[in-house]
Amino acid sequence: MIDWSRVIRFVVIVAILFVVLFLVWGCAFWRGFRPEKPAEPPEPIKQMYAAAKKGYSLTWFFILGAAVGLFAGLNGLKAGWAAVIACIAGLFMTLATARFPTWMALLGLVGSVLAAVASILLKSRALEQIIKGVQKIRVSADAEVKERVDTILSKEQDTSTKKLVKTVKNKLSLKGEIK
């Protein structure tokens, strides 16, 4: 014989589970689980403009700062070049976090390497010019002035500076620029 109380209890439990599942999953339960198609990505140039727009005023501030720094640097202010470097680095970081991490990181790396190379070349050129000036003083001055210059330089220079000066002097003498 069938125990109807157990059957009714089973049907009620199944109905409650069905209602709970329907409330949890909603309409997805009836239409099935179909993944939605992703939207077509916009063109890269549109992505770049969208990323620049999302960067708020900070992106435009960096662009403006780089332009102003460039003009200041071309007019002879040292702080202009520092402003250009700082604004471009800030611009790359803003855009990199917005949309283009790989390209901005690559361009930022190339830019920083070029800035370091330019800094080293400018420092080397300045050092060569200073050594040429000191050599001209040594050649054209009398013995007393030459001795004072040698004394001051030997007191102020440490061993690494002396090695660097000697290397630059050898290079300049090979070029025939100093004697």
C-alpha positions as CSV (number, residue, x, y, z in Angstrom):
1,M,0.0,0.0,0.0
2,I,1.1,3.6,-0.8
3,D,1.8,5.9,2.1
4,W,0.2,9.1,0.8
5,S,1.7,11.2,3.6
6,R,5.2,10.4,2.4
7,V,4.3,11.1,-1.2
8,I,2.8,14.4,-0.4
9,R,5.8,15.3,1.8
10,F,8.1,14.4,-1.2
11,V,6.0,16.5,-3.7
12,V,6.1,19.5,-1.3
13,I,9.9,19.2,-0.8
14,V,10.4,19.0,-4.6
15,A,8.1,22.0,-5.2
16,I,9.9,24.0,-2.5
17,L,13.3,23.1,-4.2
18,F,11.9,24.0,-7.6
19,V,10.6,27.4,-6.3
20,V,14.0,28.1,-4.6
21,L,15.9,27.2,-7.7
22,F,13.6,29.4,-9.8
23,L,14.1,32.3,-7.4
24,V,17.8,31.9,-7.5
25,W,18.3,31.5,-11.2
26,G,15.3,33.4,-12.5
27,C,14.6,33.4,-16.2
28,A,18.0,31.8,-17.0
29,F,16.5,28.6,-15.7
30,W,13.9,28.5,-18.4
31,R,15.8,29.8,-21.4
32,G,18.9,27.7,-20.7
33,F,22.5,28.8,-20.0
34,R,23.7,30.5,-23.2
35,P,26.8,32.7,-23.0
36,E,26.2,36.1,-24.4
37,K,28.2,37.1,-27.5
38,P,30.9,39.7,-26.7
39,A,30.6,43.1,-28.4
40,E,32.9,44.0,-31.2
41,P,35.9,45.9,-29.9
42,P,36.2,49.5,-31.3
43,E,39.1,50.5,-33.6
44,P,42.4,51.2,-32.0
45,I,42.3,54.9,-32.7
46,K,38.9,55.1,-31.1
47,Q,40.2,53.2,-28.1
48,M,43.1,55.7,-27.8
49,Y,40.8,58.7,-27.8
50,A,38.4,56.9,-25.3
51,A,41.4,56.2,-23.0
52,A,42.5,59.8,-23.3
53,K,39.0,61.0,-22.4
54,K,38.8,58.6,-19.5
55,G,42.1,60.0,-18.2
56,Y,40.2,63.1,-17.1
57,S,42.1,66.4,-17.0
58,L,45.3,64.6,-15.8
59,T,46.0,63.4,-19.4
60,W,45.5,66.8,-20.9
61,F,47.6,68.4,-18.1
62,F,50.5,66.1,-19.0
63,I,50.2,66.8,-22.7
64,L,50.1,70.6,-22.0
65,G,53.0,70.3,-19.5
66,A,55.1,68.4,-22.1
67,A,54.5,71.0,-24.7
68,V,55.3,73.9,-22.4
69,G,58.4,72.1,-21.1
70,L,59.5,71.5,-24.7
71,F,59.3,75.2,-25.5
72,A,61.0,76.1,-22.2
73,G,63.8,73.6,-22.9
74,L,64.3,74.9,-26.4
75,N,64.6,78.4,-25.0
76,G,67.5,77.3,-22.7
77,L,65.8,76.5,-19.4
78,K,67.1,73.2,-17.9
79,A,63.8,72.8,-16.0
80,G,62.0,72.6,-19.3
81,W,63.6,69.3,-20.2
82,A,62.9,67.9,-16.7
83,A,59.2,69.0,-17.2
84,V,59.1,67.2,-20.5
85,I,60.4,64.0,-19.1
86,A,58.2,64.1,-16.1
87,C,55.0,64.9,-18.1
88,I,55.6,62.2,-20.7
89,A,56.3,59.7,-17.9
90,G,53.0,60.7,-16.2
91,L,51.2,60.6,-19.5
92,F,52.4,57.1,-20.2
93,M,51.4,55.9,-16.8
94,T,48.0,57.5,-17.1
95,L,47.3,55.9,-20.5
96,A,48.9,52.6,-19.5
97,T,46.6,52.2,-16.6
98,A,43.6,53.2,-18.8
99,R,43.9,50.9,-21.8
100,F,47.2,50.3,-23.5
101,P,49.6,48.8,-20.9
102,T,51.8,46.9,-23.3
103,W,52.4,49.7,-25.8
104,M,52.7,52.4,-23.2
105,A,55.2,50.3,-21.2
106,L,57.2,49.7,-24.3
107,L,57.2,53.3,-25.4
108,G,58.0,54.4,-21.9
109,L,60.9,52.0,-21.7
110,V,62.3,53.3,-25.1
111,G,61.8,56.9,-24.0
112,S,63.5,56.4,-20.7
113,V,66.5,54.7,-22.4
114,L,66.8,57.5,-24.9
115,A,66.6,60.1,-22.1
116,A,69.4,58.2,-20.2
117,V,71.6,58.0,-23.3
118,A,71.0,61.7,-24.0
119,S,71.9,62.5,-20.4
120,I,75.1,60.5,-20.6
121,L,76.2,62.0,-23.9
122,L,75.6,65.5,-22.7
123,K,77.5,64.8,-19.5
124,S,80.4,63.4,-21.4
125,R,80.5,66.4,-23.8
126,A,80.4,68.8,-20.8
127,L,83.2,66.9,-19.1
128,E,85.3,67.0,-22.3
129,Q,84.8,70.8,-22.6
130,I,85.8,71.3,-18.9
131,I,89.0,69.3,-19.4
132,K,89.8,71.2,-22.6
133,G,89.4,74.5,-20.7
134,V,91.7,73.4,-17.8
135,Q,94.3,72.2,-20.4
136,K,94.2,75.6,-22.1
137,I,94.8,77.2,-18.7
138,R,97.7,74.9,-18.0
139,V,99.3,75.5,-21.4
140,S,98.9,79.2,-21.5
141,A,99.5,80.1,-17.8
142,D,102.8,80.6,-16.1
143,A,104.4,78.1,-13.7
144,E,102.8,79.5,-10.5
145,V,99.3,79.4,-11.9
146,K,99.8,75.9,-13.3
147,E,101.1,74.7,-9.9
148,R,98.0,76.3,-8.1
149,V,95.6,74.6,-10.5
150,D,97.4,71.2,-10.0
151,T,97.3,71.6,-6.2
152,I,93.6,72.5,-6.2
153,L,92.7,69.6,-8.6
154,S,94.7,67.0,-6.6
155,K,92.9,68.1,-3.4
156,E,89.5,68.0,-4.8
157,Q,89.6,64.9,-7.0
158,D,89.3,61.4,-5.7
159,T,90.8,58.4,-7.5
160,S,87.7,57.6,-9.6
161,T,87.6,61.2,-10.8
162,K,91.3,61.1,-11.6
163,K,90.8,57.9,-13.6
164,L,87.9,59.4,-15.5
165,V,89.8,62.5,-16.3
166,K,92.8,60.5,-17.5
167,T,90.5,58.4,-19.8
168,V,88.9,61.5,-21.3
169,K,92.4,63.2,-21.7
170,N,93.7,60.1,-23.6
171,K,90.6,60.1,-25.8
172,L,91.0,63.8,-26.5
173,S,94.7,63.5,-27.2
174,L,94.0,60.7,-29.6
175,K,91.6,63.0,-31.4
176,G,94.3,65.7,-31.4
177,E,92.1,68.2,-29.5
178,I,94.5,68.6,-26.6
179,K,98.3,68.3,-26.1
